[in-house]
Amino acid sequence: MNECLQPMMDWLDERIGSSLYIRKLEQGDTDEVRLKLEHRGVHDDHTHALDDYTGGPVLYLRGEGRVIQPGGEELPLPSNTFLIPVEEMMQARMDGKSMTVETGRAHYDITVS
């Protein structure tokens, strides 16, 4: 597995119970999510393989979450789970309040809010 993964897991472990703000930039689109982190882990995700996005090892962040729409409206996060594919992870940087992850397809900014 990617050498960036263990430091990410450690950073997330220290933030269990915290509220996270996640911003994903992918191919010109921005997705924003607020999530109260209850659990994190890695598993092979075969449920989303049809959309050509995951279908391999993913880091999952689980907890009560909301997707922030462009107009500011917030909708429930499907399955209360946010997925980050880790197979093509290129780098991850962490400090006390934030983590930045880059994959072959997207850039993620995760901050403690």
N, C-alpha and C positions, 0 to 999 in steps of 0.2 A: 504494500500500500504506500501511498505517497508520503514522503518524509515530512511534509508540512502538516500532516493530519494530527499527529499526537500533540504538538503545541496548541493546535486549534481546540482539540478535545479538552486539554487542560484549562485553556482560557474559558471555554464554555462551562466546564465543571464549576469554576469559581463564580459563575454568574447564574447558576440555577436559582430560580425564584425572582430573578431580576426581569424588568421589562426591557425588551430590545426593540430597536428600530432598525429595520432591514431595508436597504435600497439596492435593487438589482438593476443594472444597466445591461441590456442585451439588444444588439442590432438596432440601436436607435430608440428602443422602448425602455421605459422606466417603470418598474413595479415597486410599490412601497407597502411594507407590512409592519404592524406592531404586534409583538408576541411576548407574552409572559412565559419565559422559559421554564418548563417543568422537567423536561428530559431531553437528552440528546443521544445520538448513537450513529452507527454506520451499518447499512445493510445493502444487499443487492436489491435493486428496485426493478421488478419486472412488470409492475402494474402500469407504468407510464411508457413502456417501450414503444408503443404504437405512435406516440407523438415525436419520436426521434430525439427526445430531450434527455431522458435519463436512461433507463434500461440497463444500468450498470450500478457500480457502487455509489451510494449517495450518503451524504451526511444529512441526518434529519434533525430538525429542531421542532420539538413538540410542546404545545401549551396553548392556552387560550389566545387566539390571534384574530386580527382584523386586517383586511386588505383595504388600503386607502385608495379610493378612486380619484381620477383627475380633478373632479369638482369638489373634493374634500369629503364626500360621503364614504362611510366605512361599512364594509360588508364582512361577514364571518369568513375566516380563513378556512378553506375546505379541509376537512379532516383534522383541523387544528395542527397541521404539520407543514413546515417549510422545508423544501429539499434543495440541497446543493450538490450537484454531481461532482465527485472527487476524482474520477478516473483521468480527466484531462486538466487537473489542477496544476497551475504553473507556479503560483506563489501565494503566500499568506503572510500578512504582517499584523502584529498585535501590539497594543499598548494597554494601559490601564482601563480605558473606557471604550476602545474601538478595535475592530478587526476588519481588515480588508483582504478579500480573497479574489484571485483572478483565475478563471478557467479558460479553456479554449473558446468558449462561447460568451461568457458573461463576466461582469465585474460586480462584486458584492461589497457593500459597506454596511457593517453591523456596529451599532453603537448602543451603549447602555443609556436608556432614557429615564 
